[in-house]
Amino acid sequence: MDNTPNMGRRKAWFLLALALWAAFALAFPPRYSWAQGGDQPAAAAAEPQKPAEPAVRESFLVWILRCSGFIGIVILLLSIYFVSTVSRLFWEMRVEMASPPELVQQCEGLLEQRDFKGIYGLVKQDDSFFSRLLSTGISELPNGLAEAREAVERVGEAITAEMEKKISMLAVLGTLGPMIGLLGTLKGMISAFGVIARSDVQLKSSDVARAISEALLLTFEGVALSVPAIYFFALFRNRVIYISNSVMLAADGFLRHFSHASRSKGSAAPPPPAKLPS
């Protein structure tokens, strides 16, 4: 099969998630603080006051990015990939995509008309789960219904494995998130104790607090990536099982009806005319 359309869809979903993340970042503009004029002498107070210029303070999101560092950038990229993957799976992992209702109705209509070649040509051109199962079963029908059903089952297991492969990255993200967060925790704690060790005379509490906040922030980011990844992996795994069972049962039932209809059509054919005696 050609994976070019799938790669294009994955890139599109990734870019969409990146655009949503950028829009979320722009929703937190930088904050401003106005300089406060303290007690001034009377002579200075008599002079005209200039308007206070705002001092730019970094936004909360910028502080998170600066405090997270390189490890935070890795977690950010993984989170964007996670959002794009979940969005794509919500679109692809549907019964309507695996077994299009319009296609099923067309096949049923052609079966009522006994247009067997039309059914095979229709499912052969489609790439859905139902069509791939049905085209395989119809191809194996000359060898018997039992052989055709076994072939459908084998192809169904292979397609189910492909679907499970698509959701496997969610399990990887669920396992990898806490490990990356733990790496950031160790880095932050090493930095904090390094500040304490290098302070001979006076300890700067701001440096220690910055290192500890970095450690806790990276831990939070790793867990925040892991928890939804584990949840959506379980969700899509159950959805894969439901879709696989539903479509395989529908394809098996249609294949049996197809086989009975083809046999009845063959038995209903008129016998050849007998030769008259000379």
C-alpha positions in Angstrom: 0.0 0.0 0.0 1.1 3.6 -0.7 1.7 5.4 2.6 2.1 8.8 1.0 -1.5 10.0 1.8 -1.1 8.8 5.4 2.2 10.8 5.7 0.5 13.8 4.3 -2.4 13.6 6.8 0.1 13.2 9.6 2.0 16.3 8.6 -1.3 18.2 8.3 -2.4 17.2 11.8 1.0 18.1 13.2 0.9 21.5 11.7 -2.6 22.1 12.9 -1.5 21.2 16.5 1.5 23.5 16.2 -0.8 26.3 15.0 -3.1 25.7 18.0 -0.2 25.8 20.4 1.1 29.0 18.9 -2.4 30.6 19.3 -2.4 29.5 22.9 1.0 31.1 23.4 -0.1 34.4 21.9 -3.1 34.4 24.3 -0.7 35.2 27.1 0.7 38.6 26.3 3.6 40.2 28.3 2.6 42.0 31.4 3.6 45.6 32.2 4.4 47.2 35.6 4.4 50.9 36.0 7.3 52.6 37.8 6.3 54.0 41.2 7.6 57.4 42.1 8.6 57.4 45.8 9.0 60.4 48.1 10.7 63.2 46.3 12.1 66.6 47.5 9.8 69.6 47.2 12.0 71.1 44.5 11.8 68.0 42.4 8.1 67.7 43.1 7.6 71.2 41.6 9.0 70.2 38.3 6.6 68.7 35.7 6.4 65.0 36.0 7.2 62.8 32.9 4.8 60.0 32.2 5.9 56.8 33.7 7.2 54.3 31.2 6.0 50.7 31.6 8.6 48.1 32.5 8.0 44.9 30.5 7.6 41.8 32.5 7.8 38.4 30.8 4.6 36.4 30.4 3.9 33.3 32.4 4.3 31.1 29.3 7.7 32.7 28.4 8.8 32.1 32.0 7.9 28.4 31.7 9.8 28.1 28.4 12.9 29.9 29.8 12.8 27.8 33.0 12.3 24.5 31.3 15.3 24.8 29.0 16.2 22.2 26.4 14.4 19.4 28.2 11.2 21.5 28.2 11.5 22.1 24.5 11.7 18.3 24.0 8.6 17.9 26.1 6.9 20.7 24.2 7.6 19.0 20.8 6.3 15.7 22.2 3.2 17.4 23.4 2.5 18.9 20.0 3.0 15.5 18.4 0.7 14.0 21.0 -2.1 16.5 20.2 -1.7 16.0 16.5 -1.8 12.2 16.9 -4.9 12.2 19.1 -6.7 14.6 16.7 -5.8 12.4 13.8 -6.9 9.2 15.6 -10.2 10.7 16.5 -10.8 11.3 12.8 -9.6 7.9 11.6 -10.7 5.6 14.4 -14.4 5.7 13.5 -16.8 3.1 12.4 -17.9 5.4 9.5 -14.3 5.4 8.2 -13.8 1.6 8.6 -17.2 0.7 7.1 -18.7 3.6 5.1 -22.5 3.5 5.3 -22.8 4.6 1.7 -20.6 1.8 0.5 -22.5 -0.8 2.5 -25.8 0.4 1.0 -24.4 0.3 -2.5 -23.1 -3.3 -2.0 -26.5 -4.4 -0.6 -28.3 -2.8 -3.6 -26.0 -4.5 -6.0 -26.5 -7.8 -4.2 -30.2 -7.5 -4.5 -29.7 -7.0 -8.3 -27.3 -10.0 -8.4 -24.6 -7.8 -9.8 -21.6 -9.7 -8.3 -19.0 -8.2 -10.6 -20.2 -4.8 -9.6 -19.8 -5.5 -5.9 -16.3 -6.8 -6.4 -15.3 -3.8 -8.6 -16.8 -1.4 -6.0 -14.9 -2.9 -3.0 -11.7 -3.4 -5.0 -11.5 0.3 -5.6 -12.1 1.3 -2.0 -9.5 1.2 0.8 -11.7 1.0 3.8 -11.5 -1.9 6.4 -14.8 -3.3 5.1 -13.8 -3.2 1.5 -10.5 -4.9 2.0 -12.1 -7.7 3.9 -14.9 -8.2 1.4 -12.6 -8.1 -1.6 -10.4 -10.8 0.0 -13.4 -13.0 0.8 -14.9 -12.7 -2.7 -11.5 -13.5 -4.3 -11.3 -16.7 -2.2 -14.9 -17.8 -2.7 -14.1 -20.2 -5.6 -12.2 -22.2 -3.1 -15.2 -22.5 -0.8 -16.9 -20.4 1.8 -14.8 -21.8 4.6 -11.6 -20.9 2.9 -12.9 -17.4 2.2 -13.9 -16.8 5.8 -10.5 -17.9 7.0 -8.9 -15.5 4.5 -11.1 -12.7 5.8 -10.1 -13.5 9.3 -6.4 -13.4 8.5 -6.7 -10.1 6.7 -8.8 -8.7 9.5 -6.1 -9.6 12.1 -3.5 -7.9 9.9 -5.5 -4.7 9.6 -6.2 -4.7 13.3 -2.5 -4.9 13.9 -2.0 -1.9 11.7 -4.6 0.0 13.7 -2.9 -1.0 17.0 0.4 0.2 15.5 -1.0 3.7 15.0 -1.9 4.0 18.7 1.3 2.4 20.0 3.0 5.8 20.1 0.6 7.0 22.8 1.8 4.2 25.1 5.4 5.2 24.3 4.6 8.8 25.3 2.9 7.7 28.4 6.0 5.8 29.5 8.5 8.3 28.2 6.9 11.4 29.8 7.8 10.7 33.4 11.3 9.6 32.4 12.0 12.9 30.7 10.5 14.7 33.7 12.7 12.7 36.1 15.7 13.7 34.0 14.7 17.4 34.3 14.2 16.9 38.1 17.7 15.5 38.5 19.1 18.4 36.4 17.3 21.0 38.5 18.3 19.5 41.8 22.0 19.2 40.7 21.8 22.9 39.8 20.3 23.8 43.1 22.9 22.0 45.2 25.6 23.3 42.9 24.5 26.9 43.8 24.6 26.0 47.5 28.1 24.4 47.1 29.5 27.4 45.2 28.2 30.0 47.7 31.1 30.8 50.0 29.9 33.9 51.7 26.3 34.7 51.0 23.7 32.3 49.4 21.4 33.8 46.8 18.0 32.3 47.5 16.7 33.3 44.1 19.3 31.1 42.3 18.3 28.1 44.5 14.6 28.8 44.0 15.1 29.0 40.2 16.8 25.6 40.1 14.2 24.0 42.3 11.4 25.5 40.3 13.0 24.1 37.1 13.1 20.7 38.7 9.5 20.8 39.8 8.3 22.3 36.5 9.9 19.7 34.4 8.4 17.0 36.6 5.0 18.5 36.2 5.4 18.8 32.4 6.5 15.1 32.1 3.5 13.9 34.2 1.1 16.3 32.3 2.2 14.6 29.1 2.0 11.1 30.4 -1.4 11.1 32.1 -3.5 12.0 29.0 -1.3 9.8 26.8 -2.1 6.7 28.9 -5.8 7.6 29.0 -6.1 8.1 25.2 -4.1 4.9 24.6 -6.7 2.9 26.6 -9.5 4.8 24.9 -8.3 4.1 21.4 -7.3 0.5 22.2 -10.9 -0.2 23.2 -12.1 1.6 20.1 -9.8 -0.5 17.8 -11.3 -3.7 19.4 -14.9 -2.4 18.8 -14.3 -1.4 15.3 -12.4 -4.6 14.4 -15.2 -6.8 15.8 -18.0 -4.8 14.2 -16.5 -4.6 10.7 -15.4 -8.2 10.7 -18.8 -9.4 11.7 -20.5 -7.2 9.0 -18.1 -8.4 6.3 -18.5 -12.1 7.3 -22.3 -11.7 7.2 -22.3 -10.0 3.8 -19.9 -12.6 2.5 -22.2 -15.4 3.5 -25.1 -13.7 1.8 -23.0 -13.1 -1.3 -22.1 -16.8 -1.4 -25.7 -18.0 -1.0 -26.9 -15.5 -3.6 -24.3 -16.7 -6.1 -25.2 -20.3 -5.5 -28.9 -19.7 -5.9 -28.2 -17.8 -9.1 -26.2 -20.7 -10.5 -28.8 -23.3 -9.5 -31.6 -21.2 -11.0 -30.0 -21.2 -14.4 -32.0 -23.1 -17.0 -30.6 -26.4 -18.2 -29.3 -26.7 -21.7 -32.0 -27.8 -24.3 -32.0 -31.5 -25.1 -31.3 -32.6 -28.6 -34.2 -34.0 -30.6 -33.8 -37.5 -31.9 -33.1 -37.7 -35.6 
